[in-house]
């Protein structure tokens, strides 16, 4: 066993738990999360009867030319 693991295990036994403190990061509320998502990417509502929205959501078809052989439509 390496020295670091031995020290970790000894400290864990002496502390009767982990030899460091675990902290949870504060959670975002729904409004903050929505604002963060909206600022990062535009919201596009996709409808099956609106091909323009599908193109807007999925972006440029030529973005991945290496897959042209698989999707010839």
N, C-alpha and C positions, 0 to 999 in steps of 0.2 A: 504494500500500500504506500502511496506517496505521502510525504510529510504533510502536505496541505490537507489531505483527507483525514489523516490522524488528528491533526489539530482541530479540524471541524468537528469530528466525532467526539473528541474530548470536551470541547466547549459545549456541544449539544447535551452531553451527559451532565456536565456541571451546571448548566442553565436549566436543565430539565425541559428542553425545547430548543428551538432554533437560536443560534447565538447572534441573531440580528432581529430587528423589528420589521414587521411587514406592515405596510401602509397601503390602504386602498386609495386610488385617485378619486377625487370628487366626481360624482356623476353629473352629467348635463341634464337639465330638464328638457322637456319636449320642445319648448320654444327656442332655447339655445341651440339644440340639435338641428331643428328645422332651419334656423338662420345660418348655421355653419354649412349645412348641405346645400342650401340655396346659393350661398356665396361661392362655393367650390364648383358646382356644376349647374347649368341651367336645367330647369324642370321642363320636360317635354311630355305632354300627354299623348300617348300613342293609341290610335284607334284603328281597328281592322278595316274600316271603311274610309280611311284617310291615308292614302299611300305617301303623301307628302310628310306626314308626321312620322311614319316608319323610316323614311329616308333621313329625316332630321335626327331621329333618335340613334340610328345605327351609323350615321355619318357617311363618309365617302366610300363607295364600293371599291374604289381603286386603292384603298388604304393597305390592303394585303394582297399584292399581285401574285404572290407565290401560291395562292389557293385558287387561281383562276381555272385550273384544269378540273377541280372538284366541283365548282359551282358555275356551270355554263347555263345561264338563264337569260 
